[in-house]
Amino acid sequence: MATLAVNTYTPSPDAKRRLRHTLSTCWHTAALGALAPLGDGWYFVLDYVLAFLRVAVLLAMWRAVLAGREGAGGMSTQDVLTYTLAVAVFGHQLAARTRLEILLWNGTIVSRLLRPVNLVAQIGAEMAGSWLLGFCAFSVPLLLTAPLLGVNPLPASAAAGALFVLSLTFGIAVAVALDFIVASMMARYGWNTWDVDRMRSALVALLSGAVIPLALLPWRLGEVLVWLPFAAMAWAPLRIYTGAQDSAETLRLLGAQAAWAVALSLVARRLWAVNRQKVVVYGG
């Protein structure tokens, strides 16, 4: 009787060692990123206090604006309040920034490229680590005190919460890809990092839905903006968190996010490969 041989893949010792080295490096990089805000002393506590007051003011503003307009844009007042709270709680993730343009501007990108670890893994770990302190010191307390502000901080359902995590991951991937695309253009054309930062921040704030839910924009602008990559960063995950109208809308939001994440990642990979050698423009 013939015996069917099944080939199984067994990672080589070198592959395992490289994987352990990469994970260890990313872990230590994330730890450094988490401790970075402490380098300026305890002034970050004041930032969190002011951020909390800002959330309270925004919630009061939305209550006043939506008074008598229940269900505007397909969102109830409570949906908008939860949306606003979630923007503050997950603010760093919804507006993810690698600060790659700063590394280009000051020339430290060179040392990053010389490290025996993938650049995306390096800056991704540093970015994730930088979120830790803010999430523990601001986001968690804000979630716990949300009922005192008259806001339900929970997602629309358990399924919405799970899909929100997936959607947020897609949004972060889109943001990282955009960072690499912008950094590639900086290396190619010598753009000023401060102008780039202001332009990107303004576009994200205006078009992503992080400030005003796209459904509440006048002249049905939200129906157009929802198809742009910026909406994949904030509007899509927040819309899922607060409860999309139906499963079809949820699938459409996730599908658009996945498509933008793949497309922009391919564009970013190509542009970075072509232009990264031009960082000498910045003295690197």
N, C-alpha and C positions, 0 to 999 in steps of 0.2 A: 504494500500500500504506500502510495506516494505521500510524503510529508510536506506540508506547506510551511515554508520558512517565513517568518515575520521579522522584518528588520525594525529594530527599535533604536531610537537615537539616545545616546548617552553623552551628556556634556563632558568635554575633556577637562582635565584638571586645570589647564590654562584658562579655559572659558569660565569655569567656576571662580577661579582666583580673580579674574578681571571683573566679574559680576560683583563679588564681595568688595573689591576695591572701589568700584563705582558707587555701590550702595553706602559704603562707609564714608566716602568723600562727600556724597550728597547729604548724608546725615549731619556731618560736621559743618558743612556749608550752611545748612538750614539752621543749625544751632547758633552759628555766628550771626546769621540774619535776624534771628529772634532776639538776640542781645544787643543788636546795633542801636535801637532807640534809647537804650540806657546810657549810651555814650555822652548824651547831652544833659545828663542829670535827670531830675524828676519833673522837668517842664512838660513832658508828654502828658502828665496827669491833668494839667490845665487844658490841654487840647481836648482830652476826653470829656471834661466838664463842659466846655463850650460846645462840643459836638452833641452832648446830651440836651443842652438847652436849645440847640438848633432843631433837634428832632421834635421837642415839645412845641416850639413855635410853628414848625411846619404842620404838625398835627392840628393845632388850633386853627391855622390858616385854612387847611382843607375842610375842616368842619364848617367854617364860615362860608367858604366858596360854594360848597356843595349843599348848603342848607336849602331844602325845598327842591333839590335836583337829584333825588334818589334815582340811581340806575343810569346816570349819565355815562354815555360811552359803553354801556353794557357792564359797568362796574358799580357796585353799591358803595355807599360811603364807607362801610366797614372794610370793603375790599381795598379801597384807596388808602385807608389808614394803615391796614396791614402791609400794603405795598410800600408805603413810605417808611414804615418801621423796618421792613426787610432790606430796603435800600441802605439804611444806616447800619444794620447788623452785618450785612454781607458786602459793605461798600468796597472794601479792598479787593474782594474777589470779582465783583461786578465790573470794576474798573481796573482790572489787573494790569500792572505795569512791571516790566522787567528792568526798566531804567537802562536799557542797552545803549540809548543815545548818550547817556552820561559816560559810560565806559568808553565810547568812541571819542567823545569830546576831550576827556582828560588823558587818553592814551592807555589806560589800564586794560583795554581790550586785548592788548598784545600779550600780557601775562596770562590772561584767561585762555587765549588761543594756544599758548604753549603748555598748558596743563594737560596731563594725560587723561582728561575726562571730557566727554562731549560738552560743548558750550551750552546747548539747550538744557542739559541736565544740571549744569552749574548754576545758571541764572534762574532756572526753574526752582531749584532747591532753595536758593537764597530768597527768591520771591515768596515762596511758601513759608519759609521761616520767619520772614518779616511780618507775616500776618498773625503769628501766634500771640504776641503780647497784646495787640489790639483786640483780638478776639476774646482773650481771657479777661482783660481789664475793662473792656467797653461793651463788646457785643453780648457776652453772657449776662452781665448786669442789666443791660438794656432789655434783653428778652425777659428776665425775671421781673423787672419793674413795669413791663408793658401793661399789665392789667391795671396798674395804678394810673396809667395814662389813658385808660379807657379803650385799649386796643387789644384785640385777640392776636397774639404773636404766632399762633400755630398755622401750618399750611392748611389748605382747604380740605385735605384728606391725607391718609397715610400714603396712598398711591401718588398723590400730588407731591408729597414730601420726597418720596423716592425718585420720582421723575425730575424733581427740582435739582437733586444732586447730579443726575446725568446731564441735565440742561446746563447747569452751572459749569460742569467740566467742559462741555462744548464751548461755552462762552469764554472761558479762560484760554482755551486753545485758539480761538479766533483772536483774542487780544494779544497773545504771544506772537502769533503769525503777523499781525499788523505791526507789532514792534520791530520785528525783523525786516519787514518790508520798508518801514520808515527809516530804520538804521541803514539799510542798503542804499536808499536814496541819499541819505546824508553823506555816506562814504563816497558816493558817485559825484554829487554836485556840491559838497561842502556846505550844506545847510547849517545854520546856527542852531545849536541844541535848544536854546531858550525859546526861539521862535517856533521850533517844531513842537516843543512841550506845550506851549500856549495854544497852538493851533489844534493839536490832537485832543487836549483836554476840553477845549470849547466844542469841538465836533462831537466828542463822546457824550458830553453833558447834554447837548442839544438834540442829538439824533438817536441816542441809545434808549431813551426812556428812563434814565436814571434820575432825572429831575421831575419831569412831568410824564405820567403814563401816556403812551402813544394814543390810547383810545380816547383820551380827553383833549387831544389837540384839535384846534378848529379846522374847518374846511376839509375835513376827512384826510388831513395830512398823514395821520397815523397809518392809514391803509396803504400808503406808498412807502413810508419809512420802515414799515415792518419787514420789508423785503431787503433792506440794506444790511450789510454785515454788522453795523453798529447795534442794530436791534437784537442781534444774536448775543450780544454781550450782556445786556441788562433786561430789556423788555421781555424776551422769551422766557428766561428762568423765573422772573418775577410774575409774569402772567400765569405760568404753570403753578407757582407757589400759592397764588391767591385764588386759583381756580379758573381754568380755561372754560369757555362756554360748553365745549363737548370734546369727546375723544378725537374728533377730526381736527379740531384746532390744535390740540396738543401734538398730534402726529405731524401736522404741518409745521408747527414751530420747531419741533425736534429735527424734522427733515431738513428745514432751511438751515438750522444751526450746523448740522452734520455736513451739509453741502458746502457751506462757507468755510468750515474748519478744514476740510480736505482741500478745497480749491485754494484758499489763501496759504495753507501750509506748503503746497506745491510751488506756488508763486514765490513765497518767502525763501524756500530752499534754493530755488533757481537764482533769484536775485542776490542772495547772500553769497552763493558760490562764485558768482561773477564779480561781485564788488568788494568782498572782504579784504582783498589784497590792497585796496586803495585807502585803507585806514592811515597810511603814511601822511595823508593830507592833514591829519590832526596831530602830527608829530609822533605817531606810534611806530 
